[in-house]
Amino acid sequence: MILLFCSLLCLSFAFRELDVERLDVHSVFKLLGSGTGRNIILGLAFTTLIVYAATKFSYYKKACIMFSTSKPGILLISAGLLLIVGCVFEENESIIQNVFFEEIFELGGYSLIFLSAIGANSFVPPQERKQEGLNAESSQ
């Protein structure tokens, strides 16, 4: 669920960065990829994910804490901090080349999100490792 949430987050970043209205695509893609259509799609996706996670809150709370203390989790938190710093530069036009710094911090943040996703693919919580070991032993 954590990785699905991060995937939706990356999709929302892509929707934010990609200006579909200027592309030569069918009007349906323009409707779904920008403005209200984009907000509805992302809102429904995040709401569905949050409602599902709320039904098993205690499990996902523990999983989130364990993930946050792992290497992929720390990479993801660092990525979030870089994106926040990028937003600070976006809003501050008194700094010379503020757009350059904004884009550099965003690129660093997106790169860390990617590295976190690669590392999270190999992340298995200790509880599930024990259970997988028991399942493998019982099948033999």
Disulfide bonds with the S-S distance in Angstrom:
none
